[in-house]
Amino acid sequence: MALNTSDLLASVPTGLLINGHWVDAATSATFTVENPATGESLAEVAAGSAEDAARALDAAANAQKEWARTSARERSDILRRAFDLVHERAEEFATLMTLEMGKSLAEARGEVAYGAEFLRWFSEEAVRHYGHSLTSPEGKLNIRTQHKPVGPCLLITPWNFPLAMATRKVAPAVAAGCTMVLKPAELTPLTSLYFAQTMLDAGLPAGVLNVVTTLEAPEVSQTLMSDDRLRKVSFTGSTGVGKILLRQASDNVLRTSMELGGNAPLIVFEDADLDIAVAQAKQAKMRNMGEACTAANRMIVHEAVFEEFSRRLTAELEGLKVGNGMDESTDVGPLIEQKALDNVASLVEDAVSKGAKVLTGGKKVGDAGYFYAPTVLAEVPADARIATEEIFGPVAPIFTFSTEEEAYEIANGTEYGLASYVFTDDAVRMQRATENLEFGMVGVNVGVMSNAAAPFGGVKQSGLGREGGAEGIEEYSSVQYVATPR
Ligand code: ADP
């Protein structure tokens, strides 16, 4: 049943969340959140400043000691209640994401299910965060380890998955017993604000989660990171900003988790099942309009199957309907903003000017909103910018190879190392591919692999640390070693 969007928007908090209260920014300033499909204003939210951020950290720091003393079961129960509440409010969350971010309602519902899983997964991990014990080799000490929360965390999230990027950080932090200041992306704050209210409704104590929406991300994060009460920063976003934060983190030797850019290769070997390869490549490319750091950025296809693969992928992408995500029949929504649209258009123009062929798409769609047609490019030269830059849009450039070694060489020829995809029916080659690919994640015959139970993360300039899986809670915990004589 379609929700009344004005009622929904009126129910979303628009202030800063500090110590359990929704408050205005100290300056009373606000900023506008827009719908990228229409350019319409959706809401005015508080434009927090460094001063507000400092108040949020006061609250997080004051709550830390008592929060760390709560039992794992208590924290687990809060997360589990939050999981149930997100599901009860699934349509509200999905609609908010479609409105402020643009993805289709079907994709937004998918994100609600995916995002909520982090709450359930970490409610289960909270009570099973085992330490270990052993006797020292020479027999003189009992060695025991126990976990402690790292302390107050700054969580900075991007706009592309407004719910899942928040739950992926907040849930393990809650499980481990950390307090937080969440700074959501300025383009999509509404989902995070609604989620924060949901966490309060699930019983999260005041001060544990604080939220600062702002247009002054650099000042806000700098202020928090130079305060020695903050102990960690977890960031998802561009590699450029990640590097700035890593430098700032060094001053107070903060723990860091960095989920940065990607340039995912998708290799199709000549023995691949093309039904699977085409269907999964479409998903790997088109999920979230291509606005995902795991999106297949380079289709690397064996020359023997290039023609059939590109013809079939082109037909699939041509069948997708571009439009306002609120329309139930839409497959592909708008890009997030004008800058994103211009960047995608300029990557395609550059590739075409260097010799790439447009098999479909290659143009903007409509007059309002930031729509770009699903696009397939063939014969893309290696010196095209699109071969090395993150596309973040619905464009599939296809490159060809003739030997297996060449495929790995092309795939690894990037400073990034987040997701990679391989399509082959040869079990030995599958194993060889995983050994050769320098990426934190490898999807074998699958195009979408994000899962709360799996460790998400990259190598090289794609980042540090892992989110989700058994590894996720470690990012928010420190190990204490306790020695006793034997
Ligand atoms: P994208 O290109 O996907 O927008 P960004 O890295 O620019 O990625 O943004 C991701 C998040 O980082 C957003 O919440 C944004 O406000 C924040 N951000 C951007 N610049 C800085 C900065 N200098 N310091 C801290 N946070 C920043």
Residues whose N, C-alpha, C, O or C-beta is under 5 A from the ligand:
A	BS01	ADP	I156 T157 P158 K183 P184 A185 E186 A217 P218 S221 T236 G237 S238 V241
